[in-house]
Amino acid sequence: MSAVNDTKFQFTIFLLTGIPGKEDVYLWISVPFCLIYVISIVGNSVILFIIKTDPSLHEPMYIFLSMLSITDLGLSISTIPTILGMFLFNSREISLDACFAQLFFIHLLQCMESSFLLLMAFDRFIAICNPLRYASILTPWRLSKMGLLCVLRGVVLVLPFPFLLKRFQYCRTNILSHSYCVHQEVMNLACSDITVNNVYGLSTLVLTIGLDSLLIFLSYVMIFKTVLNVVSHAECLRALNTCVSHLCAVLLFYLPEIGLSVIHRFGNSSSHLLQFVLGYFYLLVPPL
């Protein structure tokens, strides 16, 4: 650390935190994290391989799924190695620049995942509500533009995060409550006014998670309205069956994400256990 003045110091590293009081069983705790890491990497890689090699799967529904798998691979690679280093080797230190880089990729990939879940909802909406125009609406050229737009939106919205954090001095404490870095927590360690970061972070959350979840909800309202007008019970169930896995993915992603964001901004010490559970759940389970 380097001195800032007589009473304050500027931290040059952050200390990651595992599970307080469970240090003696960290090796055993690392086992499920290793399994999650391996299954996430292998599983999503197999999905990509199958979609690429099977021409019958070169359809919008599976192209969106491949986009989601690539995002989940990136999310696993950018977070789980740090978590495993914490539990296996007690590697608690992370430099400020490495922390800022990690939080950039975490928030970028989460923004992209939210976008791809929205695209998958749009795919189901067109397939069920307007099936005759499905192929003409979701053309390969349009799919590539939609995917690129999702990536650009994430980069534009998330890129200011590390730069907004880099201008601060961190002299209150340098201990994070998780074994990875996220914007909401890092900004709370700054010994400066974080109003701009707070407002921008909340605005970004509303423009990504909030807007996407609202549009997904509206798309499913239209889907259910269309399906309920179908006379055949079997056709109704078959249409809904194509949406079940997507709905599960949406719930697994958005509920922990929204809950953790609320806790970071409005929670207190009594919500530490819930924050810990949601903090690992929302990063590890969706890719799994």
C-alpha positions in Angstrom: 0.0 0.0 0.0 1.1 3.5 -0.6 0.3 6.4 1.7 -2.2 8.9 0.6 -1.9 11.1 3.6 -1.2 10.7 7.3 -4.5 8.9 8.1 -5.5 7.2 4.8 -3.9 4.6 2.6 -4.5 3.7 -1.0 -4.9 0.0 -1.4 -3.2 -1.6 -4.4 -4.8 -5.0 -4.0 -8.2 -6.5 -3.0 -8.5 -9.5 -0.7 -11.0 -12.1 -1.8 -13.2 -13.9 0.7 -14.4 -17.5 0.6 -16.7 -18.9 3.3 -15.8 -17.3 6.6 -15.2 -19.9 9.4 -15.0 -22.8 6.9 -11.3 -22.5 6.0 -10.5 -26.0 7.2 -12.9 -27.6 4.7 -12.0 -25.4 1.7 -10.5 -28.4 -0.1 -13.8 -30.3 0.1 -15.7 -27.2 -0.9 -13.6 -26.9 -4.0 -14.8 -30.3 -5.2 -18.3 -29.2 -6.3 -16.8 -26.0 -7.8 -14.4 -28.2 -9.9 -17.3 -30.4 -11.0 -19.4 -27.4 -12.0 -16.4 -25.9 -13.9 -15.8 -29.2 -15.8 -19.5 -29.8 -16.6 -20.0 -26.2 -17.7 -17.0 -26.2 -20.0 -17.6 -29.7 -21.5 -21.4 -29.4 -21.7 -21.4 -26.1 -23.5 -18.6 -27.2 -25.8 -20.5 -30.3 -26.7 -23.6 -28.2 -27.5 -21.6 -26.0 -29.8 -19.9 -29.0 -31.5 -23.3 -30.7 -32.1 -24.9 -27.5 -33.5 -22.0 -26.8 -35.8 -21.7 -30.4 -37.2 -25.4 -31.1 -37.6 -26.9 -29.2 -40.6 -30.4 -29.9 -39.4 -29.6 -27.7 -36.3 -28.6 -24.6 -38.4 -31.9 -22.9 -37.5 -32.5 -19.7 -35.5 -33.5 -21.5 -32.3 -30.2 -23.4 -32.2 -28.1 -20.5 -33.4 -29.4 -18.5 -30.4 -28.6 -21.5 -28.2 -25.1 -21.5 -29.5 -24.7 -17.8 -28.7 -25.9 -18.5 -25.2 -23.4 -21.4 -24.8 -20.5 -19.2 -25.9 -21.5 -16.6 -23.4 -21.7 -19.2 -20.6 -18.3 -20.6 -21.5 -16.9 -17.1 -21.2 -18.6 -16.5 -17.9 -17.3 -19.8 -16.5 -13.7 -19.1 -17.7 -13.7 -15.6 -16.3 -15.0 -16.5 -12.8 -14.5 -20.1 -11.7 -10.6 -20.1 -11.9 -10.5 -17.3 -9.4 -12.9 -19.1 -7.1 -10.9 -22.3 -7.4 -7.7 -20.5 -6.6 -9.3 -19.1 -3.5 -10.5 -22.5 -2.2 -7.6 -24.7 -3.4 -4.6 -22.5 -2.9 -5.9 -19.8 -0.5 -5.0 -17.3 -3.3 -6.8 -14.3 -1.9 -5.0 -11.4 -3.5 -6.1 -9.8 -6.7 -4.7 -6.5 -8.1 -7.0 -3.6 -8.8 -6.5 -3.8 -12.6 -7.2 -7.6 -12.6 -10.3 -7.0 -10.5 -11.5 -4.3 -12.8 -10.9 -6.5 -15.8 -12.7 -9.4 -14.2 -15.8 -7.3 -13.3 -15.9 -5.9 -16.9 -16.1 -9.4 -18.4 -18.6 -10.6 -15.8 -21.0 -7.7 -16.4 -20.4 -7.8 -20.1 -21.2 -11.5 -20.4 -24.2 -11.2 -18.1 -25.5 -8.4 -20.3 -25.0 -10.5 -23.4 -26.7 -13.5 -21.7 -29.7 -11.4 -20.9 -29.8 -10.2 -24.5 -29.6 -13.7 -25.9 -32.3 -14.9 -23.6 -34.4 -12.1 -25.0 -33.6 -13.2 -28.6 -34.6 -16.7 -27.7 -37.9 -15.4 -26.3 -38.4 -13.4 -29.6 -37.7 -16.7 -31.5 -40.4 -18.5 -29.6 -42.8 -15.6 -30.1 -42.4 -15.6 -33.9 -42.5 -19.4 -34.1 -45.8 -19.7 -32.2 -47.6 -16.4 -32.9 -46.5 -15.9 -36.6 -45.2 -19.3 -37.8 -45.8 -18.7 -41.5 -43.3 -15.8 -41.5 -40.8 -17.4 -39.3 -38.2 -18.2 -42.0 -38.6 -14.8 -43.7 -38.2 -12.8 -40.4 -35.3 -14.7 -38.9 -33.0 -14.9 -41.8 -29.2 -15.7 -41.3 -28.2 -12.1 -42.1 -30.7 -10.7 -39.6 -29.6 -13.2 -37.0 -26.0 -12.1 -37.4 -27.0 -8.5 -37.0 -29.0 -9.2 -33.9 -26.1 -11.1 -32.3 -23.7 -8.3 -33.1 -26.1 -5.7 -31.7 -26.3 -7.6 -28.5 -22.5 -7.7 -28.1 -22.2 -4.0 -29.0 -24.9 -3.0 -26.5 -23.0 -4.9 -23.7 -19.7 -3.3 -24.6 -21.1 0.2 -24.7 -22.9 -0.1 -21.4 -20.3 -2.0 -19.4 -17.1 -0.4 -20.7 -17.4 2.7 -18.4 -17.4 0.5 -15.3 -13.6 -0.1 -14.9 -12.9 3.5 -15.8 -15.4 4.9 -13.3 -13.8 2.7 -10.6 -10.2 3.4 -11.6 -10.6 7.1 -10.7 -11.3 6.2 -7.0 -8.9 5.7 -4.1 -9.7 2.6 -2.0 -8.8 3.4 1.6 -11.8 2.1 3.7 -11.1 -1.6 3.4 -9.9 -3.9 0.6 -11.8 -7.0 1.6 -14.4 -8.3 -0.8 -17.2 -10.5 0.4 -16.9 -12.9 -2.6 -14.0 -14.7 -4.4 -14.6 -12.6 -7.5 -15.1 -8.9 -8.4 -18.4 -7.1 -9.3 -19.0 -3.4 -9.7 -21.6 -3.0 -7.0 -19.3 -4.3 -4.3 -16.0 -2.7 -5.5 -17.6 0.8 -5.7 -18.7 0.5 -2.0 -15.0 0.2 -1.0 -14.1 3.6 -2.4 -13.4 6.4 0.0 -14.9 8.9 -2.4 -18.4 10.0 -3.5 -19.9 7.1 -5.5 -23.1 8.8 -6.6 -22.1 8.7 -10.3 -21.2 5.0 -10.1 -24.4 4.2 -8.2 -26.7 6.0 -10.7 -24.9 4.7 -13.7 -24.8 1.1 -12.3 -28.6 1.3 -11.6 -29.3 2.8 -15.0 -27.4 0.0 -16.7 -29.2 -2.6 -14.7 -32.6 -1.1 -15.7 -31.6 -0.9 -19.4 -30.4 -4.5 -19.5 -31.8 -6.8 -16.9 -34.9 -4.7 -16.3 -35.8 -4.0 -19.9 -35.0 -7.5 -21.2 -37.0 -9.2 -18.5 -40.0 -6.9 -19.2 -39.8 -7.7 -22.9 -39.5 -11.4 -22.2 -42.5 -11.2 -19.9 -44.5 -9.4 -22.6 -43.5 -11.9 -25.3 -44.7 -14.8 -23.1 -48.0 -13.0 -22.4 -48.5 -12.9 -26.2 -47.4 -16.6 -26.5 -49.8 -17.8 -23.9 -52.6 -15.7 -25.4 -52.0 -17.4 -28.8 -51.6 -20.9 -27.3 -54.9 -20.6 -25.3 -56.7 -19.9 -28.5 -55.6 -23.2 -30.0 -58.5 -25.6 -30.2 -56.4 -28.8 -30.0 -55.1 -29.6 -26.5 -52.2 -31.6 -27.9 -51.1 -28.8 -30.1 -51.3 -26.4 -27.1 -49.1 -28.7 -25.0 -46.6 -29.2 -27.9 -46.3 -25.4 -28.3 -45.7 -24.8 -24.6 -43.2 -27.7 -24.4 -40.9 -25.8 -26.7 -40.8 -22.9 -24.2 -40.2 -24.9 -20.9 -36.4 -25.0 -21.1 -36.1 -21.4 -22.0 -38.4 -20.3 -19.2 -36.3 -22.3 -16.7 -33.2 -20.6 -18.0 -34.8 -17.2 -17.7 -35.9 -17.8 -14.1 -32.4 -19.2 -13.1 -30.7 -16.2 -14.6 -33.0 -13.2 -13.7 -34.2 -14.1 -10.2 -30.8 -14.4 -8.5 -29.4 -11.4 -10.6 -32.2 -9.1 -9.5 -32.1 -10.3 -5.9 -28.4 -9.8 -5.6 -28.5 -6.3 -7.1 -31.2 -5.4 -4.6 -29.2 -6.8 -1.7 -26.0 -5.0 -2.8 -27.8 -1.6 -2.8 -30.4 -2.0 0.0 -29.3 -5.0 2.1 -27.7 -5.1 5.5 -25.5 -7.4 7.5 -28.5 -9.8 8.2 -28.6 -10.6 4.5 -25.0 -11.8 4.2 -25.9 -15.5 3.9 -28.4 -14.8 1.2 -25.9 -12.6 -0.6 -23.3 -15.3 -0.4 -25.7 -18.0 -1.8 -27.1 -15.8 -4.6 -23.6 -14.5 -5.4 -22.4 -18.0 -6.4 -25.7 -19.2 -7.7 -26.2 -16.5 -10.3 -22.7 -17.0 -11.8 -22.3 -20.8 -11.6 -25.8 -22.3 -12.1 -26.9 -20.7 -15.5 -23.8 -22.0 -17.3 -24.2 -25.4 -15.7 
